[in-house]
Amino acid sequence: QVQLVESGGGLVQPGGSLRVSCAASGSIVGVNAMGWYRQAPGKQRELVATITNSGSTNYADSVKGRFTISRDNAKNTVYLQMNSLKPADTAVYYCNYKNLIGTRNYWGQGTQVTVSS
């Protein structure tokens, strides 16, 4: 199994920046994807960004050009740098780890990101 520990959420003003981090531990396999999803009240959880072990990234259209996902494979840690934040970015952000060899999927506890003036 994999455990995910998130950090970095908080309150920020529109146009501001935050960086959230997620460290994975446990039964990590080399071929995997880590990423961030978010869920606003009353809405379904949606993809924000993902990154594979090889560095391939995928971003939601709504965050392209503003958010950057990165990872440190040695630390099994994924980061999401969020710039030019908008109120629409307000959500609980969940870290995700996916074993691409098998089918197992793990989630962090979620961290609240609130963008408000």
MOPAC internal coordinates of N, CA, C and O (Angstrom, degrees):
PM7 1SCF
backbone

  N    0.0000 0     0.00 0     0.00 0    0    0    0
  C    1.4359 1     0.00 0     0.00 0    1    0    0
  C    1.5167 1   109.95 1     0.00 0    2    1    0
  O    1.2310 1   121.64 1   -16.00 1    3    2    1
  N    1.3052 1   114.46 1   164.00 1    3    2    1
  C    1.4475 1   122.22 1  -177.36 1    5    3    2
  C    1.5179 1   108.88 1  -124.44 1    6    5    3
  O    1.2310 1   121.40 1   -43.50 1    7    6    5
  N    1.3096 1   114.92 1   136.50 1    7    6    5
  C    1.4482 1   121.15 1   175.05 1    9    7    6
  C    1.5180 1   109.37 1  -110.91 1   10    9    7
  O    1.2310 1   120.70 1   -39.65 1   11   10    9
  N    1.3052 1   116.27 1   140.35 1   11   10    9
  C    1.4519 1   122.08 1  -178.24 1   13   11   10
  C    1.5210 1   109.11 1  -122.95 1   14   13   11
  O    1.2310 1   120.96 1   -50.23 1   15   14   13
  N    1.3071 1   115.76 1   129.77 1   15   14   13
  C    1.4492 1   121.93 1   179.23 1   17   15   14
  C    1.5143 1   108.73 1  -121.65 1   18   17   15
  O    1.2310 1   120.84 1   -61.06 1   19   18   17
  N    1.3067 1   115.99 1   118.94 1   19   18   17
  C    1.4528 1   122.37 1  -176.17 1   21   19   18
  C    1.5165 1   110.96 1  -103.26 1   22   21   19
  O    1.2310 1   121.53 1   -24.13 1   23   22   21
  N    1.3143 1   114.68 1   155.87 1   23   22   21
  C    1.4483 1   120.73 1   175.16 1   25   23   22
  C    1.5229 1   108.97 1  -156.96 1   26   25   23
  O    1.2310 1   120.76 1   -19.21 1   27   26   25
  N    1.3134 1   116.15 1   160.79 1   27   26   25
  C    1.4494 1   121.11 1   170.38 1   29   27   26
  C    1.5096 1   117.14 1   107.34 1   30   29   27
  O    1.2310 1   119.79 1   174.78 1   31   30   29
  N    1.3100 1   118.02 1    -5.22 1   31   30   29
  C    1.4465 1   119.21 1   178.65 1   33   31   30
  C    1.5160 1   111.39 1   -70.24 1   34   33   31
  O    1.2310 1   121.42 1   -12.20 1   35   34   33
  N    1.3168 1   114.88 1   167.80 1   35   34   33
  C    1.4455 1   118.88 1   178.98 1   37   35   34
  C    1.5053 1   112.37 1   164.32 1   38   37   35
  O    1.2310 1   121.59 1    14.87 1   39   38   37
  N    1.3128 1   114.56 1  -165.13 1   39   38   37
  C    1.4536 1   123.40 1  -179.48 1   41   39   38
  C    1.5142 1   109.52 1  -102.85 1   42   41   39
  O    1.2310 1   121.02 1   -46.61 1   43   42   41
  N    1.3150 1   115.65 1   133.39 1   43   42   41
  C    1.4520 1   120.54 1   179.64 1   45   43   42
  C    1.5198 1   109.18 1  -144.23 1   46   45   43
  O    1.2310 1   120.92 1   -29.14 1   47   46   45
  N    1.3182 1   115.84 1   150.86 1   47   46   45
  C    1.4552 1   120.78 1   178.50 1   49   47   46
  C    1.5214 1   111.09 1   -80.03 1   50   49   47
  O    1.2310 1   120.11 1   -25.90 1   51   50   49
  N    1.3237 1   117.39 1   154.10 1   51   50   49
  C    1.4608 1   119.14 1   175.55 1   53   51   50
  C    1.5234 1   111.20 1   -52.69 1   54   53   51
  O    1.2310 1   121.26 1   -42.57 1   55   54   53
  N    1.3176 1   115.20 1   137.43 1   55   54   53
  C    1.4454 1   121.23 1  -176.65 1   57   55   54
  C    1.5093 1   114.02 1    88.28 1   58   57   55
  O    1.2310 1   120.62 1   170.92 1   59   58   57
  N    1.3057 1   116.41 1    -9.08 1   59   58   57
  C    1.4469 1   120.62 1  -179.04 1   61   59   58
  C    1.5103 1   112.71 1   -83.77 1   62   61   59
  O    1.2310 1   121.60 1     5.79 1   63   62   61
  N    1.3091 1   114.54 1  -174.21 1   63   62   61
  C    1.4553 1   121.41 1  -175.66 1   65   63   62
  C    1.5154 1   111.13 1  -133.78 1   66   65   63
  O    1.2310 1   121.68 1   -28.93 1   67   66   65
  N    1.3019 1   114.39 1   151.07 1   67   66   65
  C    1.4536 1   123.20 1   171.70 1   69   67   66
  C    1.5120 1   108.34 1  -144.40 1   70   69   67
  O    1.2310 1   121.18 1   -26.77 1   71   70   69
  N    1.3035 1   115.34 1   153.23 1   71   70   69
  C    1.4416 1   120.68 1   170.29 1   73   71   70
  C    1.5122 1   109.10 1  -125.80 1   74   73   71
  O    1.2310 1   121.06 1   -55.83 1   75   74   73
  N    1.3115 1   115.58 1   124.17 1   75   74   73
  C    1.4474 1   120.76 1   175.35 1   77   75   74
  C    1.5177 1   109.09 1  -105.42 1   78   77   75
  O    1.2310 1   121.27 1   -32.47 1   79   78   77
  N    1.3030 1   115.18 1   147.53 1   79   78   77
  C    1.4539 1   121.77 1  -176.94 1   81   79   78
  C    1.5144 1   109.49 1  -127.76 1   82   81   79
  O    1.2310 1   121.08 1   -27.31 1   83   82   81
  N    1.3053 1   115.55 1   152.69 1   83   82   81
  C    1.4463 1   121.62 1   177.21 1   85   83   82
  C    1.5164 1   108.94 1  -145.07 1   86   85   83
  O    1.2310 1   121.05 1   -58.36 1   87   86   85
  N    1.3027 1   115.59 1   121.64 1   87   86   85
  C    1.4557 1   121.74 1   178.68 1   89   87   86
  C    1.5197 1   109.65 1  -106.68 1   90   89   87
  O    1.2310 1   121.22 1   -51.78 1   91   90   89
  N    1.3054 1   115.26 1   128.22 1   91   90   89
  C    1.4558 1   121.65 1   178.75 1   93   91   90
  C    1.5188 1   110.29 1  -101.78 1   94   93   91
  O    1.2310 1   121.30 1   -37.21 1   95   94   93
  N    1.3008 1   115.12 1   142.79 1   95   94   93
  C    1.4474 1   120.57 1   176.30 1   97   95   94
  C    1.5179 1   109.00 1  -143.97 1   98   97   95
  O    1.2310 1   121.36 1   -16.13 1   99   98   97
  N    1.3107 1   115.01 1   163.87 1   99   98   97
  C    1.4495 1   120.41 1  -179.03 1  101   99   98
  C    1.5087 1   111.66 1   108.66 1  102  101   99
  O    1.2310 1   120.87 1    42.22 1  103  102  101
  N    1.3026 1   115.94 1  -137.78 1  103  102  101
  C    1.4614 1   122.14 1  -174.17 1  105  103  102
  C    1.5248 1   110.81 1   -86.40 1  106  105  103
  O    1.2310 1   121.52 1  -108.33 1  107  106  105
  N    1.3097 1   114.69 1    71.67 1  107  106  105
  C    1.4592 1   120.98 1  -179.04 1  109  107  106
  C    1.5202 1   109.59 1   -81.50 1  110  109  107
  O    1.2310 1   120.71 1   -45.96 1  111  110  109
  N    1.3078 1   116.25 1   134.04 1  111  110  109
  C    1.4496 1   121.78 1   172.87 1  113  111  110
  C    1.5170 1   108.48 1  -108.21 1  114  113  111
  O    1.2310 1   121.17 1   -24.78 1  115  114  113
  N    1.3262 1   115.37 1   155.22 1  115  114  113
  C    1.4432 1   119.97 1  -175.22 1  117  115  114
  C    1.5110 1   113.94 1   -65.25 1  118  117  115
  O    1.2310 1   120.42 1   141.55 1  119  118  117
  N    1.3016 1   116.80 1   -38.45 1  119  118  117
  C    1.4501 1   121.36 1  -177.52 1  121  119  118
  C    1.5213 1   107.95 1   -93.07 1  122  121  119
  O    1.2310 1   121.46 1   -78.57 1  123  122  121
  N    1.2909 1   114.82 1   101.43 1  123  122  121
  C    1.4531 1   118.80 1  -176.41 1  125  123  122
  C    1.5128 1   109.97 1  -153.61 1  126  125  123
  O    1.2310 1   121.99 1   -11.21 1  127  126  125
  N    1.2959 1   113.79 1   168.79 1  127  126  125
  C    1.4504 1   120.94 1   172.89 1  129  127  126
  C    1.5175 1   108.30 1  -127.59 1  130  129  127
  O    1.2310 1   120.99 1   -40.00 1  131  130  129
  N    1.2972 1   115.71 1   140.00 1  131  130  129
  C    1.4448 1   121.41 1   172.92 1  133  131  130
  C    1.5168 1   107.99 1  -123.65 1  134  133  131
  O    1.2310 1   121.52 1   -27.21 1  135  134  133
  N    1.2864 1   114.70 1   152.79 1  135  134  133
  C    1.4455 1   116.03 1  -178.34 1  137  135  134
  C    1.5004 1   113.01 1  -171.94 1  138  137  135
  O    1.2310 1   122.54 1     6.49 1  139  138  137
  N    1.3097 1   112.73 1  -173.51 1  139  138  137
  C    1.4494 1   121.72 1  -178.19 1  141  139  138
  C    1.5116 1   109.92 1  -127.89 1  142  141  139
  O    1.2310 1   121.75 1   -43.81 1  143  142  141
  N    1.2953 1   114.25 1   136.19 1  143  142  141
  C    1.4463 1   123.47 1   172.50 1  145  143  142
  C    1.5164 1   107.58 1  -125.07 1  146  145  143
  O    1.2310 1   120.68 1   -19.67 1  147  146  145
  N    1.2930 1   116.30 1   160.33 1  147  146  145
  C    1.4522 1   118.70 1   178.72 1  149  147  146
  C    1.5119 1   110.63 1  -139.18 1  150  149  147
  O    1.2310 1   121.85 1   -24.33 1  151  150  149
  N    1.3060 1   114.07 1   155.67 1  151  150  149
  C    1.4465 1   120.61 1  -179.68 1  153  151  150
  C    1.5185 1   108.93 1  -141.43 1  154  153  151
  O    1.2310 1   121.33 1   -61.32 1  155  154  153
  N    1.3044 1   115.06 1   118.68 1  155  154  153
  C    1.4471 1   121.78 1   175.03 1  157  155  154
  C    1.5218 1   108.99 1   -91.62 1  158  157  155
  O    1.2310 1   120.13 1   -22.16 1  159  158  157
  N    1.3241 1   117.37 1   157.84 1  159  158  157
  C    1.4682 1   119.63 1  -179.55 1  161  159  158
  C    1.5214 1   112.25 1   -55.13 1  162  161  159
  O    1.2310 1   121.14 1   -48.74 1  163  162  161
  N    1.3170 1   115.43 1   131.26 1  163  162  161
  C    1.4507 1   120.86 1   178.46 1  165  163  162
  C    1.5086 1   115.62 1    76.65 1  166  165  163
  O    1.2310 1   120.22 1  -175.71 1  167  166  165
  N    1.3178 1   117.18 1     4.29 1  167  166  165
  C    1.4492 1   121.00 1  -178.48 1  169  167  166
  C    1.5203 1   110.63 1  -120.67 1  170  169  167
  O    1.2310 1   121.29 1   -17.87 1  171  170  169
  N    1.3159 1   115.14 1   162.13 1  171  170  169
  C    1.4462 1   120.79 1   177.22 1  173  171  170
  C    1.5257 1   110.52 1   -78.04 1  174  173  171
  O    1.2310 1   121.78 1   -24.76 1  175  174  173
  N    1.2855 1   114.19 1   155.24 1  175  174  173
  C    1.4464 1   119.49 1   175.43 1  177  175  174
  C    1.5257 1   109.40 1   -66.70 1  178  177  175
  O    1.2310 1   120.86 1   -43.17 1  179  178  177
  N    1.3153 1   115.95 1   136.83 1  179  178  177
  C    1.4456 1   120.56 1  -176.58 1  181  179  178
  C    1.5192 1   111.13 1  -131.10 1  182  181  179
  O    1.2310 1   121.80 1   -26.89 1  183  182  181
  N    1.2992 1   114.15 1   153.11 1  183  182  181
  C    1.4520 1   121.04 1   176.25 1  185  183  182
  C    1.5181 1   111.02 1   -64.80 1  186  185  183
  O    1.2310 1   120.79 1   -43.17 1  187  186  185
  N    1.3101 1   116.09 1   136.83 1  187  186  185
  C    1.4534 1   121.99 1   169.23 1  189  187  186
  C    1.5242 1   109.16 1  -106.66 1  190  189  187
  O    1.2310 1   120.76 1   121.15 1  191  190  189
  N    1.3095 1   116.15 1   -58.85 1  191  190  189
  C    1.4569 1   120.99 1   179.96 1  193  191  190
  C    1.5128 1   109.42 1  -163.02 1  194  193  191
  O    1.2310 1   120.91 1   -31.62 1  195  194  193
  N    1.3080 1   115.86 1   148.38 1  195  194  193
  C    1.4560 1   121.58 1   174.68 1  197  195  194
  C    1.5181 1   109.35 1  -135.06 1  198  197  195
  O    1.2310 1   121.52 1   -20.92 1  199  198  197
  N    1.3122 1   114.70 1   159.08 1  199  198  197
  C    1.4508 1   120.72 1   177.21 1  201  199  198
  C    1.5177 1   108.34 1  -147.53 1  202  201  199
  O    1.2310 1   120.83 1   -45.98 1  203  202  201
  N    1.3097 1   116.02 1   134.02 1  203  202  201
  C    1.4498 1   120.79 1   178.53 1  205  203  202
  C    1.5176 1   110.22 1   -87.50 1  206  205  203
  O    1.2310 1   121.30 1    -7.19 1  207  206  205
  N    1.3220 1   115.12 1   172.81 1  207  206  205
  C    1.4523 1   119.86 1   177.94 1  209  207  206
  C    1.5220 1   112.03 1   -61.82 1  210  209  207
  O    1.2310 1   120.65 1   152.99 1  211  210  209
  N    1.3177 1   116.36 1   -27.01 1  211  210  209
  C    1.4528 1   120.97 1  -179.78 1  213  211  210
  C    1.5260 1   113.14 1   -87.18 1  214  213  211
  O    1.2310 1   120.53 1   175.54 1  215  214  213
  N    1.3212 1   116.59 1    -4.46 1  215  214  213
  C    1.4457 1   119.96 1   175.87 1  217  215  214
  C    1.5081 1   116.16 1   100.17 1  218  217  215
  O    1.2310 1   119.81 1  -177.54 1  219  218  217
  N    1.3078 1   117.96 1     2.46 1  219  218  217
  C    1.4577 1   120.30 1   177.71 1  221  219  218
  C    1.5195 1   109.67 1   -71.56 1  222  221  219
  O    1.2310 1   120.85 1   -48.80 1  223  222  221
  N    1.3051 1   115.98 1   131.20 1  223  222  221
  C    1.4568 1   120.86 1  -176.31 1  225  223  222
  C    1.5114 1   111.88 1  -116.82 1  226  225  223
  O    1.2310 1   121.96 1   -23.02 1  227  226  225
  N    1.2975 1   113.86 1   156.98 1  227  226  225
  C    1.4467 1   121.98 1   176.04 1  229  227  226
  C    1.5200 1   107.50 1  -143.93 1  230  229  227
  O    1.2310 1   120.71 1   -48.34 1  231  230  229
  N    1.3264 1   116.24 1   131.66 1  231  230  229
  C    1.4527 1   121.51 1  -177.92 1  233  231  230
  C    1.5115 1   110.85 1  -125.91 1  234  233  231
  O    1.2310 1   121.56 1   -34.18 1  235  234  233
  N    1.3026 1   114.63 1   145.82 1  235  234  233
  C    1.4515 1   118.84 1   167.90 1  237  235  234
  C    1.5250 1   108.96 1   -65.96 1  238  237  235
  O    1.2310 1   120.87 1   -34.47 1  239  238  237
  N    1.3129 1   115.93 1   145.53 1  239  238  237
  C    1.4584 1   119.57 1  -179.83 1  241  239  238
  C    1.5244 1   112.31 1   -57.18 1  242  241  239
  O    1.2310 1   120.63 1   146.47 1  243  242  241
  N    1.3050 1   116.40 1   -33.53 1  243  242  241
  C    1.4462 1   120.67 1  -175.67 1  245  243  242
  C    1.5204 1   113.70 1   -68.68 1  246  245  243
  O    1.2310 1   120.05 1   163.41 1  247  246  245
  N    1.3204 1   117.51 1   -16.59 1  247  246  245
  C    1.4583 1   119.82 1  -177.30 1  249  247  246
  C    1.5230 1   113.00 1  -116.21 1  250  249  247
  O    1.2310 1   119.94 1   175.20 1  251  250  249
  N    1.3079 1   117.72 1    -4.80 1  251  250  249
  C    1.4555 1   120.25 1  -179.53 1  253  251  250
  C    1.5255 1   110.84 1   -58.72 1  254  253  251
  O    1.2310 1   121.46 1   -45.48 1  255  254  253
  N    1.2964 1   114.80 1   134.52 1  255  254  253
  C    1.4509 1   120.45 1  -179.21 1  257  255  254
  C    1.5057 1   114.23 1    86.87 1  258  257  255
  O    1.2310 1   120.18 1   167.37 1  259  258  257
  N    1.3176 1   117.26 1   -12.63 1  259  258  257
  C    1.4579 1   121.26 1  -179.83 1  261  259  258
  C    1.5283 1   112.49 1  -114.69 1  262  261  259
  O    1.2310 1   121.04 1   143.11 1  263  262  261
  N    1.3128 1   115.61 1   -36.89 1  263  262  261
  C    1.4616 1   120.88 1  -178.06 1  265  263  262
  C    1.5166 1   109.90 1  -106.86 1  266  265  263
  O    1.2310 1   121.06 1   -32.64 1  267  266  265
  N    1.2976 1   115.57 1   147.36 1  267  266  265
  C    1.4545 1   121.48 1   175.95 1  269  267  266
  C    1.5150 1   109.29 1  -132.76 1  270  269  267
  O    1.2310 1   120.96 1   -54.68 1  271  270  269
  N    1.3092 1   115.76 1   125.32 1  271  270  269
  C    1.4485 1   120.39 1   176.68 1  273  271  270
  C    1.5250 1   108.65 1  -101.40 1  274  273  271
  O    1.2310 1   121.03 1   -38.12 1  275  274  273
  N    1.2989 1   115.64 1   141.88 1  275  274  273
  C    1.4494 1   121.22 1   178.59 1  277  275  274
  C    1.5157 1   108.69 1  -148.08 1  278  277  275
  O    1.2310 1   121.07 1   -12.25 1  279  278  277
  N    1.3053 1   115.56 1   167.75 1  279  278  277
  C    1.4522 1   118.50 1   178.84 1  281  279  278
  C    1.5177 1   111.03 1  -149.91 1  282  281  279
  O    1.2310 1   121.99 1   -24.24 1  283  282  281
  N    1.2890 1   113.79 1   155.76 1  283  282  281
  C    1.4454 1   122.85 1   174.13 1  285  283  282
  C    1.5218 1   105.49 1  -117.25 1  286  285  283
  O    1.2310 1   120.89 1   -76.81 1  287  286  285
  N    1.3118 1   115.90 1   103.19 1  287  286  285
  C    1.4570 1   119.55 1  -175.46 1  289  287  286
  C    1.5248 1   112.26 1   -64.22 1  290  289  287
  O    1.2310 1   120.72 1   145.90 1  291  290  289
  N    1.3141 1   116.23 1   -34.10 1  291  290  289
  C    1.4555 1   119.40 1   179.93 1  293  291  290
  C    1.5208 1   111.42 1   -64.42 1  294  293  291
  O    1.2310 1   120.88 1   146.82 1  295  294  293
  N    1.3166 1   115.92 1   -33.18 1  295  294  293
  C    1.4556 1   120.70 1   179.80 1  297  295  294
  C    1.5206 1   113.02 1   -97.98 1  298  297  295
  O    1.2310 1   120.64 1   177.45 1  299  298  297
  N    1.3111 1   116.39 1    -2.55 1  299  298  297
  C    1.4596 1   121.52 1  -176.31 1  301  299  298
  C    1.5224 1   111.00 1    50.83 1  302  301  299
  O    1.2310 1   121.52 1  -134.08 1  303  302  301
  N    1.2902 1   114.69 1    45.92 1  303  302  301
  C    1.4466 1   121.46 1  -176.10 1  305  303  302
  C    1.5247 1   110.11 1  -124.63 1  306  305  303
  O    1.2310 1   121.15 1   -42.55 1  307  306  305
  N    1.3029 1   115.40 1   137.45 1  307  306  305
  C    1.4472 1   121.70 1   176.91 1  309  307  306
  C    1.5185 1   108.69 1  -116.90 1  310  309  307
  O    1.2310 1   121.08 1   -35.36 1  311  310  309
  N    1.3218 1   115.55 1   144.64 1  311  310  309
  C    1.4502 1   122.18 1  -178.58 1  313  311  310
  C    1.5177 1   109.21 1  -125.31 1  314  313  311
  O    1.2310 1   121.57 1   -31.37 1  315  314  313
  N    1.2823 1   114.60 1   148.63 1  315  314  313
  C    1.4522 1   120.46 1   172.04 1  317  315  314
  C    1.5182 1   107.97 1  -129.48 1  318  317  315
  O    1.2310 1   121.11 1   -70.64 1  319  318  317
  N    1.3096 1   115.48 1   109.36 1  319  318  317
  C    1.4482 1   121.63 1   175.63 1  321  319  318
  C    1.5172 1   107.91 1   -89.27 1  322  321  319
  O    1.2310 1   120.80 1   -61.07 1  323  322  321
  N    1.3023 1   116.08 1   118.93 1  323  322  321
  C    1.4511 1   122.32 1  -176.31 1  325  323  322
  C    1.5167 1   109.05 1  -112.46 1  326  325  323
  O    1.2310 1   120.83 1   -66.22 1  327  326  325
  N    1.3001 1   116.01 1   113.78 1  327  326  325
  C    1.4525 1   122.55 1   178.94 1  329  327  326
  C    1.5224 1   110.12 1  -115.00 1  330  329  327
  O    1.2310 1   121.33 1   -16.40 1  331  330  329
  N    1.3159 1   115.06 1   163.60 1  331  330  329
  C    1.4584 1   121.28 1   178.60 1  333  331  330
  C    1.5213 1   111.44 1    49.18 1  334  333  331
  O    1.2310 1   121.32 1  -131.93 1  335  334  333
  N    1.2961 1   115.08 1    48.07 1  335  334  333
  C    1.4522 1   120.11 1  -174.94 1  337  335  334
  C    1.5222 1   111.82 1   -66.12 1  338  337  335
  O    1.2310 1   121.93 1   -35.46 1  339  338  337
  N    1.3057 1   113.92 1   144.54 1  339  338  337
  C    1.4539 1   122.82 1  -179.93 1  341  339  338
  C    1.5209 1   109.66 1  -118.97 1  342  341  339
  O    1.2310 1   120.13 1   -23.20 1  343  342  341
  N    1.3230 1   117.35 1   156.80 1  343  342  341
  C    1.4650 1   118.57 1   175.20 1  345  343  342
  C    1.5226 1   113.23 1   -54.91 1  346  345  343
  O    1.2310 1   120.14 1   148.09 1  347  346  345
  N    1.3286 1   117.34 1   -31.91 1  347  346  345
  C    1.4530 1   120.80 1   178.94 1  349  347  346
  C    1.5236 1   113.08 1   -66.08 1  350  349  347
  O    1.2310 1   120.34 1   165.88 1  351  350  349
  N    1.3212 1   116.96 1   -14.12 1  351  350  349
  C    1.4554 1   120.15 1   176.52 1  353  351  350
  C    1.5209 1   112.56 1   -80.45 1  354  353  351
  O    1.2310 1   120.30 1   172.51 1  355  354  353
  N    1.3026 1   117.03 1    -7.49 1  355  354  353
  C    1.4598 1   120.88 1  -179.65 1  357  355  354
  C    1.5201 1   110.20 1   -61.50 1  358  357  355
  O    1.2310 1   120.89 1   -55.27 1  359  358  357
  N    1.3033 1   115.90 1   124.73 1  359  358  357
  C    1.4566 1   121.40 1  -177.81 1  361  359  358
  C    1.5136 1   108.55 1  -177.36 1  362  361  359
  O    1.2310 1   121.47 1    -9.33 1  363  362  361
  N    1.3031 1   114.79 1   170.67 1  363  362  361
  C    1.4478 1   120.52 1   165.65 1  365  363  362
  C    1.5169 1   107.07 1   -86.83 1  366  365  363
  O    1.2310 1   120.85 1   -54.04 1  367  366  365
  N    1.3061 1   115.98 1   125.96 1  367  366  365
  C    1.4516 1   121.91 1  -178.83 1  369  367  366
  C    1.5218 1   109.47 1  -100.87 1  370  369  367
  O    1.2310 1   121.40 1   -53.54 1  371  370  369
  N    1.3129 1   114.92 1   126.46 1  371  370  369
  C    1.4453 1   121.82 1  -176.93 1  373  371  370
  C    1.5160 1   110.80 1  -112.56 1  374  373  371
  O    1.2310 1   121.23 1   -48.78 1  375  374  373
  N    1.2929 1   115.26 1   131.22 1  375  374  373
  C    1.4538 1   121.00 1   172.61 1  377  375  374
  C    1.5196 1   109.51 1   -79.24 1  378  377  375
  O    1.2310 1   121.11 1   -36.11 1  379  378  377
  N    1.3018 1   115.48 1   143.89 1  379  378  377
  C    1.4553 1   121.20 1   179.89 1  381  379  378
  C    1.5208 1   110.57 1  -132.22 1  382  381  379
  O    1.2310 1   121.50 1   -39.47 1  383  382  381
  N    1.2993 1   114.73 1   140.53 1  383  382  381
  C    1.4561 1   122.17 1   172.65 1  385  383  382
  C    1.5166 1   107.91 1  -126.56 1  386  385  383
  O    1.2310 1   120.74 1   -49.35 1  387  386  385
  N    1.3139 1   116.19 1   130.65 1  387  386  385
  C    1.4531 1   121.15 1   179.87 1  389  387  386
  C    1.5143 1   109.90 1  -126.90 1  390  389  387
  O    1.2310 1   121.32 1   -55.75 1  391  390  389
  N    1.3093 1   115.08 1   124.25 1  391  390  389
  C    1.4527 1   121.93 1   173.47 1  393  391  390
  C    1.5231 1   107.70 1   -77.54 1  394  393  391
  O    1.2310 1   120.32 1   -67.63 1  395  394  393
  N    1.3160 1   116.99 1   112.37 1  395  394  393
  C    1.4563 1   120.50 1  -176.71 1  397  395  394
  C    1.5200 1   113.53 1   -83.72 1  398  397  395
  O    1.2310 1   120.47 1   172.69 1  399  398  397
  N    1.3187 1   116.71 1    -7.31 1  399  398  397
  C    1.4569 1   120.25 1   173.54 1  401  399  398
  C    1.5182 1   109.83 1   -84.29 1  402  401  399
  O    1.2310 1   120.97 1   133.29 1  403  402  401
  N    1.3010 1   115.74 1   -46.71 1  403  402  401
  C    1.4472 1   121.16 1   172.16 1  405  403  402
  C    1.5091 1   110.22 1   -97.13 1  406  405  403
  O    1.2310 1   121.06 1    31.80 1  407  406  405
  N    1.2934 1   115.57 1  -148.20 1  407  406  405
  C    1.4593 1   120.41 1  -179.00 1  409  407  406
  C    1.5166 1   112.38 1  -127.13 1  410  409  407
  O    1.2310 1   120.20 1  -168.19 1  411  410  409
  N    1.3061 1   117.22 1    11.81 1  411  410  409
  C    1.4541 1   119.65 1  -174.88 1  413  411  410
  C    1.5131 1   112.41 1   -76.61 1  414  413  411
  O    1.2310 1   121.93 1   -36.98 1  415  414  413
  N    1.2849 1   113.91 1   143.02 1  415  414  413
  C    1.4473 1   122.81 1  -174.49 1  417  415  414
  C    1.5245 1   107.90 1  -134.43 1  418  417  415
  O    1.2310 1   120.56 1   -48.95 1  419  418  417
  N    1.3152 1   116.54 1   131.05 1  419  418  417
  C    1.4570 1   121.35 1  -177.55 1  421  419  418
  C    1.5179 1   110.06 1  -126.53 1  422  421  419
  O    1.2310 1   121.67 1   -30.54 1  423  422  421
  N    1.3203 1   114.40 1   149.46 1  423  422  421
  C    1.4527 1   121.35 1  -177.44 1  425  423  422
  C    1.5067 1   111.39 1  -127.33 1  426  425  423
  O    1.2310 1   121.47 1   -35.55 1  427  426  425
  N    1.2987 1   114.78 1   144.45 1  427  426  425
  C    1.4423 1   120.41 1   170.63 1  429  427  426
  C    1.5143 1   110.83 1   -79.12 1  430  429  427
  O    1.2310 1   121.38 1    -0.41 1  431  430  429
  N    1.3102 1   114.97 1   179.59 1  431  430  429
  C    1.4598 1   120.42 1  -175.98 1  433  431  430
  C    1.5193 1   113.00 1   -78.75 1  434  433  431
  O    1.2310 1   120.51 1   163.84 1  435  434  433
  N    1.3021 1   116.64 1   -16.16 1  435  434  433
  C    1.4492 1   121.63 1  -177.54 1  437  435  434
  C    1.5106 1   112.02 1    93.66 1  438  437  435
  O    1.2310 1   120.99 1   -36.54 1  439  438  437
  N    1.3052 1   115.72 1   143.46 1  439  438  437
  C    1.4485 1   121.61 1   175.85 1  441  439  438
  C    1.5250 1   108.61 1  -133.46 1  442  441  439
  O    1.2310 1   121.22 1   -45.91 1  443  442  441
  N    1.3066 1   115.27 1   134.09 1  443  442  441
  C    1.4574 1   120.75 1  -175.57 1  445  443  442
  C    1.5147 1   110.87 1   -78.19 1  446  445  443
  O    1.2310 1   121.30 1   -50.18 1  447  446  445
  N    1.3122 1   115.12 1   129.82 1  447  446  445
  C    1.4590 1   122.35 1   171.00 1  449  447  446
  C    1.5191 1   107.42 1  -119.03 1  450  449  447
  O    1.2310 1   121.04 1   -59.96 1  451  450  449
  N    1.3055 1   115.62 1   120.04 1  451  450  449
  C    1.4493 1   121.25 1  -179.42 1  453  451  450
  C    1.5182 1   109.07 1  -120.69 1  454  453  451
  O    1.2310 1   121.06 1   -55.16 1  455  454  453
  N    1.3122 1   115.58 1   124.84 1  455  454  453
  C    1.4602 1   121.98 1   179.25 1  457  455  454
  C    1.5197 1   107.25 1  -113.49 1  458  457  455
  O    1.2310 1   121.00 1   -69.54 1  459  458  457
  N    1.2999 1   115.70 1   110.46 1  459  458  457
  C    1.4479 1   120.24 1  -174.88 1  461  459  458
  C    1.5174 1   110.08 1  -156.72 1  462  461  459
  O    1.2310 1   121.25 1   -34.64 1  463  462  461
  N    1.3123 1   115.21 1   145.36 1  463  462  461
  C    1.4489 1   120.49 1   175.07 1  465  463  462
  C    1.5160 1   111.70 1   -90.92 1  466  465  463
  O    1.2310 1   120.10 1   180.00 1  467  466  465

